[in-house]
Amino acid sequence: MIRVAERMRRLGTETAFEVLGRARALEAQGKKIIHLEIGEPDFDTPVNIKQAAKKALDDGYTHYGPAAGLPEARAAIARHVAASRGIEVSPDQVVITPGAKPIMFFAVLACVDEGDEVIYPNPGFPIYESAVDFVGGKAIALPLREEKEFGFDIADLKRLITPRTRMIILNSPHNPTGGILTESAVRAIADLALENDLLVLSDEIYGRIMYDGASNFSIASLRGMQERTIILDGFSKTFAMTGWRLGYGVMPEELARHVTRLQINSTSCTSSFSQIAAVEALTGPQRDVELMVEEFKRRRDLIVDGLNGIPGIRCRKPLGAFYVFPNITGTGKSSRALADQLLNEAGVACLSGTAFGRFGEGYLRFSYANSIPNIEKALERIARVLKHQSVSIG
């Protein structure tokens, strides 16, 4: 038997892929499953981006590139982040990675020592806690509260800060709730970071998927914060490029050099042709992104209204991302039990709120990255199951 390193016991997972696997197994048995579990746009990558990638392949972008990214891609990202956040950004502050997750891991690996504390949102993306635990740090959960639109009291954050606190992780727009941090909250967080000499990992991957006039205020735009902030962003969500595995981090140049060394030691570099496609994504037409967000808004309104019409469920209307996080305590069921029941009896795949941490109990996460007809069918199935009526999913 192979002896696995002790640190592997501390490494978590992402439940969405586990539920997807269970859903696929049911489909293999002939069941018809509606997928509301996976955080992936159901749109195709825009044609101009695919064409740019094809041309890049023909032009010979099939070899190793610099570990931190191709110069032209880093420059395009620097210009985009500078314009969208209102800050000055040098290409030397940019590290391009195969997907955005490596930025989470690299930032924690480079900055968090054993015993250091990292405050992260809970419920929240599970890899935050997993990465901190893996390196021997201590992940400190900051509870998000439904009555505050899944925000938190600054006083609660302040109480969690100790002399061992090294980093705060922010995510806005937020997965799994779709909440957005207000500008006043971001300013208060920045004050705490400056007072306590803390780093901030700001996950802004959903930064262009917002509704109802909402805007995302980046903490890096505040005086004194760019020097202590790692912006995490990428192309998966905004440009429907999940399978391309293309993300990036923007950080102080000194830290970028260390993160680049981690990339050299793990992935070597990000594929060259995909980086040329990334330049086109940022500099080419943006209409496809606008149309996608408009469609997501229609789906959001449909699923929120539909869930609120089901006895035992109440659902707030999120301002960003493409998830809803309804409260299901009125059903009398636990999050895991109801998620399992909906998959097995209704053929609706979703995630238990506890997949995002212990403060997710009492909630489910539905991704509305699916068609309006499928969302309507899912709502009908959920309502029938909760009324103890049979559902045919064969």
N, C-alpha and C positions, 0 to 999 in steps of 0.2 A: 504494500500500500504506500502511495506517495504521501510524504509528510509535507503539508502545506504550511507556509510561514504563518506565524501567529497573527501578523497584521491583517491577513485575509479575513479573519473573523470580524474585523472592524469595518470591512467594506460592504456598503449597502448595494442597492440596486434601484432600478426604475420600474415600478410596477406596471406601467403602461404596456411595456413589452411582454410582461408575463400574461396580462389579461388578453393582449392581442393573440398570443400563442394559444390560450384556451379557446378564444373565439374561433380561431382558424381550425382548431381540432373539431369543434362543433360543426363548422361549415363542411369539413371533410366527411361528417356523418349525414350530410344533406340538410342541415339546419340553415335557416336564412337569418343571418345576424346583421343587425344595424350597428355600424362601428361609430360610437361616440366616445371612444376611449383614448385614441391616439392623437397627440398634438401635432398634426401634420396638415397643412392646407391641402385640400382636395383638387386644387387647380394645377394646371400644367405650368412648367417654367415658361415664361414669355418667350416668344419665337426669336426675338432679336438676341436674347441671351444665348439660346441654343445655337443660333447661327454663328455668334462670335466664338463659341467653343469649338464648333466644327472648323471654322477658319483657322483658329489657333492650332488645332491638330495638323491641318494641312501646312501651316507655316512653321511647323517643327517644334512647337511647345510641348514636347514629349519627354523632356529630360529633367534631371534635377535642377532645382532653382535654389536661390539663397535661402537659408534656413528661416529667416524672418519674413520672407516673401519677395516676390518680384518687385523691383524698384517702381515700375509703373503702377502696380497694384497698390503698393503701400502709399504712393503719392496720391492716388485717387481716393483711397480711404481717408487719408489725412485731410484732404480738401473737403470731403463729405462731412466728416465729423466736425471740422472747424466751422463749416457753414451751419450745420444743424444744431450745434451746441453753443455757438457764439464764442469759441475759444481759438487760440492759436495752437496748431498741431503740426509737428514735424513728422515726416515719414519715418524718422528714426525712433519715434514713439510707438510705431505700429508693428505688431507681430500677427501674421496671418497663419491660421491653424486649420487642420482638417476638422471642421465643425467648431462650434463655440465651446463645447464642454472642455476641451483642453485648456482653455483660458482659466476656467474655474480651478482645474487641478494644478496648473502651473502656478497660478497666483498663490494658492494655498501652499504648495510645495516650496515656493521661493520665499515666502514671507512668514509662515507659521511654524514656530518651533514646538517641540513636545511640551505640553502643559499650557501653551498659549490658548487664550479663549477667543472664540469667534462668535459674534452674535448674528443670528440669521432669522429670517421670517418663518413662522410656523403657524398655519400650514404654509409650505413652500416647496420649491423644487427639491426633491430628495437628495440630489447629488451634492448640494451644499453641505449638508450634515455628513454625508458619506465621506467626502474629501477631507473634511476637518478631522473626523475620527481616524481616518486611515493614516494620516501623518502624525497621530498622537496628540493632536490638539483637543480642546474641549469645546464642543458645539453647544452654544447657549441659545435656547429657543426664545424668540420674541413673539409672544402670542398676538395674532391678528384677530380683530374683533368685528363680527358681523355688524353690530350696531354703529360702528365707525366706518362703514363701507369697506370693511376688511383692512382698515388702517390700525394705528396703535397710538396710545398716549406717549408723548415724548417723556413724560415722567417715568413710564414703565421702562423705556429704553435706558434712561439715565440710571435707574436703580440696578440695571444689569451690568453696568460698566464697573470693572474692578481694575486694580493695578496689573492684572494678567491679561486684560483685554487687548488684543492686537488688531482686530479687524471687525468691521461691520459689513454685512452683505445686504444689499438692497436689490429689489426686483420690481421695476415699474415700467410699463404695465405688468401686472403680477400673474404668475401661474401658481396656483390654480384658480384664483378668485376673479381675475380681470380687474382688480382694483388699481388705482393710480395714486401715487403719492402727491399730495398738494405741494405747491411751492413753499408754503409756510412750514410744512413738515420737513421738507428737504433742507430749508435754511436752518431749522432747529437741529437737525441731525448734523449738519456741517459744523455748527457751533460746538456740539459735543465732540466731534472728531478733532477739531482744532484744539479744544481745551485739554483733551486727553491723549493727544498725539496718536490718533488711530488712522489706520488705512481703511479705505472703502472700496469694496468690489461692487460696482454698480452694473447689474445685469439689465441691459436695455434692449434685449433681443426683440421685444414686441413693440419697440418705440414708434413704429409707423402704423400700427394697427390700433387705432383709437376712434372713438365715436362721439357724436353730440358736441362737437367743438372742443373736446378735451385735448390737452397738450401735456407732453411729458417734459418736466423740468429736470435737466441733468445736474446732479450735484457737482460735476466737474466744472460747471460754468461759474461757480462761486469763487470769490477771491480766496486764495490759499488752498483750494481744494484740488486743483488739477495736479498739484505736486504730490498728492497722497491718494489719488483715485485711479483705479483700474476700470476702464469702461469695457464691458463685454458686449459684443454685438456680432451680427453675422447676416447671412443671406437666406437661411433656411425658411424663416417665417415670412418675411416681407416679399421675397421673390419666388416663393414656392420651390425652393431649391434644397429640400431636406436631403435628398439622395446625393447631392453634390459634395456634401461634407465640407463646408466652407464658412469659417468664422474668423473673428479677429479680436484682438485686444488693443486698447490704446492706453498707454501708461507712461510714467516718467522714463526717460531714456536709460537711466542706470538699471531700472528694473527690467526694461525691455531686453537688455543684453543678457540678463540672467534667464529670463523666460526663453529667449532664443537658444541658450545652451540646453535648457530642458527639452526643447523641441529637437535639437540635434541628437540628444540622447534617447529620444523616443520615436518620433515619426520622421526624422531627417528634415522634411519640408512638406509643404502642401503642393498638390499637383499643379503644374504650371499652366496647363490649358484652362483649368477652372478659374485661375486667377485672372486670366485675360477676359473670361466671361464675366467675372466680378466687376471689372472696369466698365464693361458695357452695361451691367446692371445699374451701376451708380450714375453713369453719365448719359445713358440712353433714355428713350421715352419712358415715362412713369405712369402712363395711362392704365396699364394692366394692373399695377398696384392699387391705383385709385378704384378701379372697378371691383377688384377683389374685396377691398375694405367695404365698399358699398354693399356688396352681396353679403358679407359677414354681418353687417348691421341688420339687414333684413332677417337673416337667420337668428340673430340674437333676439330681436324683438319677438319673433315667433316662438322660440323655445322658452323665453322668460314668461311670456303670457300663458303659454301652454302649461308650464310647470305650476304656475300660480293658480291655475284652474283645477289642479288635482288635489283633493283633500289630503292633508298631512304634509304637504310640501309648500314651502315659501321660498321665493327666489328673488334676489336683488338683481338689478340691471347693471351689468358691468360696463365700464367705460373704455376698456381696452382688451387686447388679446382676443382669443376666440374660444373662451371657456365660460361656463356658468358653474356656480358652486352653491346649489340649493341646499337649504336646511331641511332635513328629512326627519327631524325628531318627532314631528307629529304623527309619523307612521308607527311609532313604537318599536322600530327596528334599529339595530346597529348599522353603521355604515357598511361594514363588510358583508353582513347578512343580506342587506337589501341589494347591494351591488351584485352579489352572487345570484340572488333570486332573479334579478332583472336579466342577467345573462342567460341563466338556465331555463327560466320559465317564459320570459318575454322576448328573448333573442336580442336584447339591447345591451351592448357592451359599454360599460362606463367604469369609472374608478371610485373606489372607496375614498372618502376624505382622509382616512388614516394612511393612505399611500403617501400623503404629503406631511405626515407628522401627527403627533398625538392630539394636537389642537384641531385636527380635521375631523375628529369624531362628531357624528351628527350631521355630516354633509356628504354629498356625492359630487364628483366632477364630471360634467358632460362637455365634450368638445363639440362645438357646432360647425366643425369643418366637414360638413356633409351636406347633401342636397336638401332643399326644402321639402320635397316629397318624402324623403327618408326621415327627416326630423318629425314631420307630421305623423308618419307611421309609428315612429318610436314613442311619441307622446301618447298615441292611442293605446299602444301595447302596455306602457307603464301604467296608465290609468286603469286598464282592464285588470292587470295583475293586482294592483292595490285594492281593487274592488272584489278581489277573489273570484275573478272570472277567468276562464281558460283562454289561452292564446295559442294559435297555431303558428309554429315557426318552422314547420317541416317543408 
